Amino acid sequence: MRRYSIVLAAFATLAAGQASVQAAPADQPREQCFRSSDIDSSVQANRTQLNIKTRGNRYYQIQTKGVCFTSIGTEPYVLTVRSGGDLICRPIDMDLAAGPSGFKTPCIVDKIVPMTKDQISALPKREQP
């Protein structure tokens, strides 16, 4: 009987945890991961930040450690997936390099931050993907 009670308590705890996850506000980003092939547009917001929009109107801010883009907004860049697939979930999953053709400098990706439409709308127009 005691084992049955423990199993029921564990199930109730899991169910309560699921309920709290589902109760998240609707404007919160749902997923950390995106596919590189789903990138619709991007904007170099500053020397250490790239804002991207994916299909389905999902937004992400890619932050680098140190300077990545020397000329904001116009620097050509290359984003490649390290895992051999197409899915990017963590900074380690991607390589980012920026600069003119033949002189691309690798950038260290520090964070990938999902953003809501409201957060993107609050940015200046030149920083919106």
C-alpha positions as CSV (number, residue, x, y, z in Angstrom):
1,M,0.0,0.0,0.0
2,R,2.8,2.4,0.8
3,R,4.5,1.8,-2.6
4,Y,1.2,2.6,-4.3
5,S,1.0,5.9,-2.3
6,I,4.5,6.9,-3.3
7,V,3.8,6.2,-7.0
8,L,0.6,8.3,-6.8
9,A,2.5,11.1,-5.1
10,A,5.2,11.0,-7.8
11,F,2.5,11.1,-10.5
12,A,0.7,14.0,-8.9
13,T,4.0,15.9,-8.7
14,L,4.7,15.3,-12.3
15,A,1.2,16.3,-13.3
16,A,1.5,19.5,-11.3
17,G,4.8,20.3,-13.0
18,Q,3.3,19.8,-16.4
19,A,0.4,22.1,-15.5
20,S,2.8,24.9,-14.5
21,V,4.8,24.5,-17.7
22,Q,1.6,24.8,-19.8
23,A,0.4,27.8,-17.8
24,A,3.3,29.9,-19.1
25,P,2.2,33.3,-20.7
26,A,1.3,33.1,-24.4
27,D,3.9,35.7,-25.3
28,Q,6.8,33.7,-23.9
29,P,9.1,32.0,-26.5
30,R,8.2,28.3,-26.7
31,E,11.4,26.9,-28.1
32,Q,15.1,27.4,-27.7
33,C,15.9,25.5,-30.9
34,F,15.6,26.5,-34.5
35,R,16.7,25.2,-37.8
36,S,19.3,27.1,-39.8
37,S,17.3,26.5,-42.9
38,D,14.4,28.2,-41.3
39,I,16.1,31.6,-41.0
40,D,14.1,34.1,-42.9
41,S,16.0,37.3,-42.2
42,S,18.7,38.7,-39.9
43,V,20.1,42.1,-38.7
44,Q,23.4,42.9,-37.1
45,A,22.1,45.0,-34.2
46,N,25.6,46.0,-32.9
47,R,29.1,44.7,-32.9
48,T,28.3,41.7,-30.7
49,Q,24.7,40.9,-31.5
50,L,22.7,39.3,-34.4
51,N,18.9,39.3,-34.4
52,I,17.2,36.7,-36.5
53,K,13.7,35.8,-37.6
54,T,12.8,32.3,-38.6
55,R,9.8,30.9,-40.4
56,G,6.7,30.9,-38.2
57,N,7.7,34.4,-36.9
58,R,10.0,33.2,-34.2
59,Y,12.8,35.5,-33.1
60,Y,16.3,34.9,-31.6
61,Q,19.1,37.1,-30.5
62,I,22.6,35.7,-31.0
63,Q,25.1,37.3,-28.7
64,T,28.9,36.9,-29.2
65,K,31.8,37.3,-26.8
66,G,33.8,40.3,-28.0
67,V,33.5,42.1,-31.3
68,C,32.1,40.0,-34.2
69,F,30.9,42.6,-36.7
70,T,33.2,45.5,-37.4
71,S,30.7,47.5,-39.6
72,I,27.2,47.2,-38.1
73,G,24.4,46.1,-40.4
74,T,26.4,45.5,-43.5
75,E,29.1,42.9,-42.6
76,P,28.7,39.6,-44.6
77,Y,28.6,36.6,-42.2
78,V,28.5,32.9,-42.4
79,L,26.5,30.8,-39.9
80,T,27.2,27.0,-40.0
81,V,25.8,24.2,-37.9
82,R,28.5,22.1,-36.1
83,S,26.4,19.1,-35.3
84,G,26.2,18.0,-38.9
85,G,22.5,18.5,-38.9
86,D,20.4,21.6,-39.2
87,L,19.2,22.1,-35.7
88,I,20.6,24.9,-33.4
89,C,19.8,24.7,-29.7
90,R,22.9,25.9,-27.9
91,P,25.8,28.3,-28.7
92,I,28.1,25.3,-29.2
93,D,25.8,24.0,-32.0
94,M,26.8,26.8,-34.4
95,D,29.9,28.5,-35.8
96,L,29.6,32.2,-36.8
97,A,32.2,34.1,-38.8
98,A,32.0,37.6,-40.2
99,G,34.0,39.8,-42.5
100,P,34.6,40.4,-46.2
101,S,35.0,37.4,-48.5
102,G,38.2,35.6,-48.0
103,F,38.8,37.3,-44.6
104,K,36.1,35.9,-42.4
105,T,37.0,36.0,-38.7
106,P,35.4,33.4,-36.4
107,C,33.2,34.7,-33.6
108,I,32.5,33.0,-30.3
109,V,28.8,32.6,-29.8
110,D,28.0,33.3,-26.1
111,K,24.2,33.1,-26.0
112,I,21.1,32.3,-28.1
113,V,18.2,34.1,-26.6
114,P,14.6,33.5,-27.8
115,M,12.6,36.7,-28.1
116,T,8.9,37.5,-28.2
117,K,7.3,39.7,-30.9
118,D,6.8,42.4,-28.3
119,Q,10.5,42.4,-27.4
120,I,11.4,42.7,-31.1
121,S,8.8,45.5,-31.6
122,A,10.4,47.4,-28.8
123,L,13.8,47.5,-30.6
124,P,14.7,50.3,-32.9
125,K,13.6,49.6,-36.5
126,R,17.2,49.2,-37.7
127,E,17.7,46.3,-35.2
128,Q,14.5,44.4,-36.2
129,P,15.0,41.4,-38.5
